[in-house]
Amino acid sequence: MGLKVAFQMDPIGAINIDADSTFRIALEAQARGHELFFYTPDQLFFREGRVLARGKPLTVRREYGNHFTLGEETEIDLAEWDVVWLRQDPPFDMGYITTTHLLERIHPETLVVNDPFWVRNYPEKLLVLNFPDLTPPTLIARDLLTIRAFKALHGDIILKPLYGNGGAGVFRLDPSDRNLASLHELFTGMSREPLIAQKFIPAVEKGDKRIILVNGEPVGAINRVPAIGETRSNLHVGGRPEKIGLTDRDQEICARIGPLLREKGQIFVGIDVIGDWLTEINVTSPTGIQELERFDGVNAAGKIWEVIEAKRAGEG
């Protein structure tokens, strides 16, 4: 069953073909006989009742320096396509949010992955609030006195922008730290958004586990170990990926959150678990499937497409 698949993503020329999950998803789609189309978020627009995109037909290949070919630029009506992938990276700003509003107008007749309504309502650091017993002590606030009180209670905390991504702006403030007021001044001077603080979990030294869920079911995990002297474990800031399995606690966490993800159309999700604690539920542009495939031989992209194809066939 050949599907017409449009990818809304960042510029494809700069991606790392050994790590980029969108590239792996596109490769799998092409191997399954689906037609691919590429456009960037700024090329999505609404005109006279229709949601349109200006982009180019796409062919992909795993060749360094020659990983894609684009056809002639054309304008398409996304309502005439089978699948649209919402895959641009955050920041989760008003530009990002606007794209979810536009794509929501064609979903589910055109299947948007992940469901844009719930991507908008369940960004990474907010969906975890539905599961307070699974998460470390957490605060969302902008007021300095409130953050000070949280730090006084827990001593050692992580502070970061609520809508940040990729490890940017993540700070550990231990009991001897004196920088909270300065960081608060910096953050609030840059943005009107709140901050999120969580009690520091020492187990992060052993790694921050990324678990991949497909349609609410865990398919595997990778461990991301921080570099020496670094708190952040994100791969693009020096974290080291390594093979790891799922513990009973991981399975418990997935069993709790999986039904909600499935109900809300979140087909491809990556959750972050440190020790026994759930810290984020990534629905905007999760990564990790290429590392999982290398370590465990799990074709997560194939599992994702099996779900999508079943939904398009009216079976899901």
Secondary structure, DSSP 8 states (H G I E B T S, - for coil): ---EEEEE-S-GGG--TTT-HHHHHHHHHHHTT-EEEEE-GGGEEEETTEEEEEEEEEEE-S-TT--EEE---EEEEGGGSSEEEE------SHHHHHHHHHHHTTTTTSEEES-HHHHHHS-HHHHGGG-TTTS--EEEE--HHHHHHHHHHHSSEEEEETT--TTTT-EEE-TT---HHHHHHHHHHH-SS-EEEEE--GGGGG-EEEEEEETTEEEEEEEEE--TT-S---GGGT-EEEE----HHHHHHHHHHHHHHHHTT--EEEEEEETTEEEEEE-SS---HHHHHHHH---HHHHHHHHHHHHHTT--
